[in-house]
Amino acid sequence: MTKLKVGVLGGTFDPVHNGHLLVAQKALELLKLSQVYLVTAKSPPHKASYLACAEHRHSLVEKAVQSTGVKELVASRLELDRPGTSYTVDTVRAIKQEIESRHEGSQCEVFLITSAEYLEQGKAGVHFLGDWEGADELFRLAHLVVTPRRQITAAIASEWAESLLARGARVTVLDLQSPPISSLLIKRRLKAGEPIADMVPAAVEAHIKQFSLYQGDLPDFD
């Protein structure tokens, strides 16, 4: 039986930036994945209502992926086209089933790429991964791939992962340098009229400016 290793990097991508692309490409390389799906979230249950229109956000992801020239990166609108609330476990299940049905006789191993912040328990504004809808099924369906974020190093992430390992999760922490980019920083620069060319692909910047995105109120945290 043929094994296919596929990465899933989901997010609001509000907006997508070079940090997201770096993580996707590093996971593709280090884990020897056949593809990485960048899945645009429609209405994630744990996010506030500061999001740009889902169609705009997905267009930005498509443009960002195209800008890399890496054919193994795929912009997915799976969650946008599915009715109801978006849960990661549903997305992982659907991608696994779709790939296995498309490649008869194959087994798809899904690697869910997520930020280290979701391994921290009890922090306000952060939805701990162990409390996600269908978390235990998610642990059975996917291998978790955790990337450092800001001050959360690979060592800290590995320590926090212990609680998930105890629940049967498979966890790999990638020791990457966290890029000094965030969606909120991009929004703040845009609102202040400052350049963002060092943070996003040129096509993403052009789309944002063409449609005057991110000119309204901003959240207090990213």
N, C-alpha and C positions, 0 to 999 in steps of 0.2 A: 504493500500500500504506500502510495506517495504521500509524503508529509509536506504541507505548505505552511510556512511560518509568516503570519501576517500581523502587522502592527496596527493598532487603533489609537489615534490621538484625537480625542474629542474635546470640544470647548466652545465657548461662545464666540471666540475669535473676534473680539470687539474693541479694536480690530486685530486681525492677524498681523504678526510682525516677524522680524528676522530671528527672534528667539525661538518661536514656534518651529520655524523651518530648520533651524540648527538642531533642535531636539529630534525632529523627525528624521533628518538625514543621519545623525549620529546613531540613533536607534537602528535604522536601516543597515548601517555599516557594521556596528559592533555586534548586533544580534543576528546578522546575516539573514535578514528578513527578505521575503520576496516582494512585499509591498507594504506601504504604510498608508492607511486611510486617515485623512484629516476630516473629521466628521463635525459639521457645523450644528451646534445645538439650537433648537428652536425656542424652547421655553424651559430651561433647566430649573428644577424645583427650588434649588438653593440660591439662585441669583436674584438680585434686586431688579427693578424695572427701569434701569438706565440704558438698556440695550438699544443699539441701532436696529433698524428693520432687518429681519432674518435674511431676506433676499439680498440686501446690500452686503451683509456680513459674508454670505456664501460667495457672492461675486468676488469679494476681496480674497477669499481663500482660493478660488479658482485662479485668479490672477497671480497670487503669490506662488502657487504650485507651478504654474506655467513658467514663471520667471526663473525657476531653478533649473529647468531643463532636465530634471530627474524624472524619468518616465515611471519609476516605481512609486512615486508619490501620487496619491489619488485624492482629489477633492470629492467628498461624499455628501450628498444631501439626503441621506437615508432618514435622519430624524426630522428634517423639514417636511418630508412627504408622508410621514406617519402621523395619524391623528392622535390627539391626546397629549398627556404629559410625557416628557422625554426621560427615560431611565436608562442608564448605561448598560445594565444587564440585558435589556431588550435589544439594544444596538449590537452588543457583542454576540448575542445569540443569533440575530438576524444575519450578521456578516458571516459568521461561521457556517450557518445553514446555506446561505447563498453561494459561498465559495465551494462548499462540498458538493452542492447540486450541479454547479457549473463544471467542476472537475471530477467527473465520475471516478470512483475508486480511490479518491484522495481523502486525507484527513487534515483538517485545518487546525493549526495551533495558533490561538490568538494571544497576542502580547498587548496588554492594555497599558498605554503610556500615560502616566499621571504625575502631577507635581507633588513634591515631598510635603507640601503644606497640608495635604489631605490625610496625612498619617498622624497629625497632631490631634490629640483628644482634648476636648474641653475649651477650645479657643473660640471666642465670639467671632461670628462672621465666617467661620470655616466649617464646612460640613464633613466631619470625620468619615473616611472611606468605609470604616467598619459599620457605620450606621446607614449606608446607602441602601436604597430599596433593593431587595434581593441580593444582598452582599454575599451570603454564603454560596448562592448559586453562581454569582459572578466569580468567586474564588475557584469554583470547579471548572468554569468555562474558560477562564483566561489566566495567563501568567502576568502578574503585575510588574511593570517596569517603572521605577520611581526615579525622577530626576531632581537634583538639588534646586532650591529656589532661594535666592537672596542669602540670608544668614543661615539657612537650613542646609548644612553640608551633607555630603554622602554619609559621613559617620553618624550624624544625628539622625538622618533618615533610616539608617540601618537599625539604630536603637529603637526608633519608634515602630519599625516594621515587626518587632518581636510579637506584639499583640495580635497582628494579623497572621503571622506564621503559626501561632498557637491555635488559630482557627482553621488551619489547613491551607492557608493561602500560599502560593508560590510567588516569591518576591525577588526581583533583581534590582539592585540600586546601581545606577550608572554614575560613575564618578566624573561628572562633567562640571565645567566651570559655569556657574549661573550667569547668563548674559545680563548686563545692566539695562535691560529693556522691560517695560511693562506696558500693557494697553492703557492704563491710567496715565502714565507719563506721556504717552503719545497724545492722548486727549488733552492733557494740560498744555502741551506745546502748541497743539492746534488752536486751542482757545486763545492762547496768548500770541498767536501769529508767528510762532517760532518754527524753524525747520524740523522736519522729521525724516529727511532723506537718509540719515544714517541708521534708521530704525526699521524701515519698511522698504520693500521693493518699489521701484519707480512706478510701476503700474498700479500698485495699491495706493500710493500717495496721490496719483492722478485721479483715481476714482473717488477717493475721499474728498478731494477738493472740487471735483466736478459736481458732486451732489451735496456739497457743504455739510458733510457729516460731522458730528461731535462738536456742535456749537452751543448745545444747551447745558443744563446743570450736570455736574459730575458727582459721582459717589465719593465718599470719604476714604474708601480703601479699594484696592484692586484684588 
